[in-house]
């Protein structure tokens, strides 16, 4: 048994206490552009924003940064693109075999971004994602606005775990941090 064949680190997700200011900062200083917003309840109650790299006409990943509105700042996950669907499953079996990683969500296929995903927590409770087969967008993309019911479900696979997926990693640590 061997690990998945990671091609690159690809996107990150973090929580922010001011989603609009976070999006504005990444747009102004890193040139990221909005791909899709998710709202909860009223349409102006934004819960999360997917942002992509501005590479002009060139197609890039659906998101490089997903920022989520929250009551605290925290890193959520870093993602790694793997070779293909087989490789997502290979990574799943490998991490499961080690006995020291906690499965967090997956395997499934997102609606927004369309990646096949598999999320795991490391021994410190932090989430890492293996994925493959993302949607691609360029600067002709018109940002979408989606409800949580539309945006947080999967095309197939298990339901979104809810708040536990966004909890502080310390709540999910499976062993003490090595000295
Ligand atoms: Fe992700």
Boltz pocket constraint, residues with backbone or C-beta under 6 A from the ligand:
constraints:
  - pocket:
      binder: B
      contacts: [[A, 11], [A, 13], [A, 77], [A, 79], [A, 129]]
      max_distance: 6.0
